[in-house]
Amino acid sequence: MIRGGRLTRSGRVIVKSTEVFNIILIKATRYDEEGYPIHWARSWVPANSLACMYGIAEDCSDRQVLGKNVEIRITTIDEITERVNHSKLLKRIRKDGGKALIALVGVQSNQFPRSMHIADKFLAADIPVCIGGFHVSGCYRMLDEMPVEMKEARDKGIGLFIGEAENGAFDEVLCDAHAGTLKPVYDHSANLPEIENATIPKLPATAMKNEIYASFDVGRGCPFECSFCCIINVQGRTSRFRGIEALEKIIRHYESIGVHRFFITDDNFARNRNWEAILDHLIHLRENEKMDFSMIIQVDTLCHKIPGFIEKCARAGVNQAFIGLENINPDNLAASKKRQNKITDYRDMMLAWKKYHTILYGGYIIGFPNDTRESVLRDVEIIKRELPIDILNLTILTPLPGSEDHKRALARGDWMDPDLNKYDLTHRVFHHPNISDAEFDHLYEEVGKSFYSLEHCKTIMKRAAALGSDRRYMTAGRLLQFGYQTRFTRIAALDVGVLRKRYRKDRRPGIPLENPARFYPRVIWSALSEMVKITASWFYFKHLAKNIFADPRKQEYTDLAIQPAGSDEYDRLGLYQSTRGGTEAVEKYRRQREIIKAATAAE
């Protein structure tokens, strides 16, 4: 029995504390069109950055970085499902002695305005605040000087954390906050940590009660150089990986609290040099220890060329894969430095996944400089007709702060919308050279309605049934989420959840508060209306899927998208013949095939 203390995970005994220090980790949401923070009663996936910071903060507590007599108490708030109740938090902090750090973690550009609103009320109570994440790290790395919003944060006394917080980088912030000497900037961007033996990302059971999936990373960094991406400028182009032991700790932690669905957040899992060892270990856990978990991963368009990769993914529990198609026009891909994507691989790659009944998400960007309204609509029709993709995650080309696109646009003096809240990849924040602003705003909705037309949703289900998939309701659910729920709620598909919540007094500063007599009836009616539409749509899609998958002749269905590649497809498919870049890609592919054929014959 330990008297007068407590035992940490590492076995260290902490004597009875004489002081309490609170760490409040907050992952901020963003504002909707009316200025209300986006909250849900239940959401799909908590942020990996929040899980990483919880693990780091817990490690700081175990190592007693503030001294043996200081007890560190950690609170996590994922604002997508939990309101930041300032008065309640401040009351707790004061009760515990008044010392705390508010850490706004993983802040993306579209979350920065909301993060500042959260910070203001803590700053007014003299509680130190630090902000980290892609926005501050990306801007600090890419721009010659801080943008105005970061200067404003710094001038208010907010500490800006640049880089990643593992391997002791967070210790200094914590000690300074405890001493009341928080610095304006903590720059760790030049020394990105190795993460093989770093603290693991995890969240406690209390933080997972309203989440469907848990998220974690097994690798960071990306070798590619896509101009629209911030990852390479924040996490670097040199890949870093977690060890197998860390992976098992993560899985076992979540399994112990009843979480069995995971999203691996790595930008490209297929480029992880340890992919086979990782998958083999996951297969062992599933097949030998009978652990029943499933996963979503993100991969590139070349992963099917890695021998055994897709087959092992399926055995390891991967039932959904997100693929960065980005576009089917090679000219657009080249312009954004997405040179690794070859449209001649798209069909083979998707059909390879479909052998294992994987639900495929395709990231797809509209708004490249070469685009016109006509070309965008034409390309989407080609995708619908010729590619067996289940879900098209439509986004708008956005000059995200921290990306090369943003840096170049700033240098040219291009107009970019000053409201960072709109930088969520679903709002137009620039003037397109070929499409008027009004036409572009309508085009995004037009493309979504085209791909998720009822007729095409039926086609997607028929393809899945014909290929032998048993994921009828998962397919129906994803079509509902991406095609219809986002339309009903006017919120991006990746930000939607279950049962929207709004708080009258949390409205964005600068927008008047609504009268309670108007606000509450309107919000209740809106929530009920959305739920009725979503529920009715779900039962319809569920009924549709049940009938399609129960059809005894379902395997007789075929269409161009699920037919095996033929020798003549390069001469007849719109994927290859509708653009100059497409025909050139085919010519290049054929030349390479001839070279390989000649070399093989010579051997």
Secondary structure by P-SEA (a helix, b strand, c coil): ccccccccccccccccccbbbbbbbbbbbbbccccccccccccccccaaaaaaaaaaaaaaaaccccccbbbbbbbbccccccccaaaaaaaaaaaccbbbbbbccccccaaaaaaaaaaaaaaacbbbbbbcaaaaaaaaccccccaaaaaaaaabbbbbccccccccaaaaaaaaaacccccccccccccccccccbbbbbcccccccccbbbbbcbbbbcccccccccccccccbbbbbcaaaaaaaaaaaaaacccbbbbcccccccccaaaaaaaaaaaaaccccccccbbbbbccccccccaaaaaaaaacccbbbbccccccaaaaaaaccccccccaaaaaaaaaaaaccccccccccccccccaaaaaaaaaaaacccccccccccccccccccaaaaaaaaaccccccccccccccccccccccccaaaaaaaaaaaaaaaacaaaaaaaaaaaaaacccaaaaaaaaaaaaccccccccccccccccbbbbbccccccccccccccccaaaaaaaaaaaaaaaaaaaaaaaaaaaaaaacccccccccccccccccccccccccccccaaaaaaaaaaaaaaaaaaaaaaac
